[in-house]
Amino acid sequence: MTPSVPNWVISLIFVVEAIGWLTAYILIVKHGFKEKTYGMPIIALCGNIAWEFLYSAGVFPACSVSWAGCPPWLMRGGNAGAFVLDVLILYTILRYGRSKFSQPFIVKNFYAIVIFGLLTAVGLIYFVETEFFRVNPGVPEYGEYMPIGLFSGVYTGFGLGLEMGLLFIAMFFARKGLEGQSFYIALGMAVGNLMAYLLNVFTGTANNTVHVLFVSGAIVNWLYVVLVYQRAKTMGLNPWKQF
């Protein structure tokens, strides 16, 4: 942990990150049920639910090994809450998703395609976390190189963040209105990613790879915020009142 940053500040940053992401997820679930649609791109959901399952279930440590004062109950609780909400988002995809496609092959095999995506995501994230290594930032008992899973999914997490940002923009342009979307969903994701980045900077796990993933993801995230804001205004809606 960076000595100049008190542990309570880092914990507070995680709380704000969790509020941002959980708010986005709650609103995605709300709009999904209310509008009989799904508000998270299917590929993004597969990656998210796999990541949050692996980390909330304890397959990988909830805390980065480089954050000495990390409260595991808080980190795992946040991941578990996100996983539960992702299960509800998955339900909206299974309940309403097939009707959004017209291609016969996708319509016929929709559930099999979603299951294939989920299993692929779990496998990819698990093996990336266990088979890829990075230089130890100063935890002697783990040796010179460490599986990146010991860093609480820094690489896979920010990779998913960039992927999500791109897929949400694709979904935005594929839909004429704001079906399944809202300004606060976009804002929650952007703030959540920013706080996640600060968390990793202050705990010493951010390196050049993380910087590139975050900056690219942040540009895409905030572009999505602007796009949703502008479309809401065009539709005669007040984005700040669009929950």
Buried (B, 14 or more C-beta within 10 A) or exposed (E): BEEEBEBEEBBEBBEBBBBBBBBBBBBBBBBBBEBEBBBBBBBBBBBBBBBBBBBBEEBBBBBBBBBEEBBEEBBBBBBBBBBBBBBBBBBBBBBBBBEBEEEEEEEEEBEEBBEEBBEBBBEBBBEBBBEEBBEBBEEEEEEEEBBBBBBBBBBBBBBBBBBBBBBBBEBBEEBEEBBBBBBBBBBBBBBBBBBBBBBBBBBBBBBEBBBEBBEBBBEBBBBBBEBBBEBBEEEEBEBEEBE
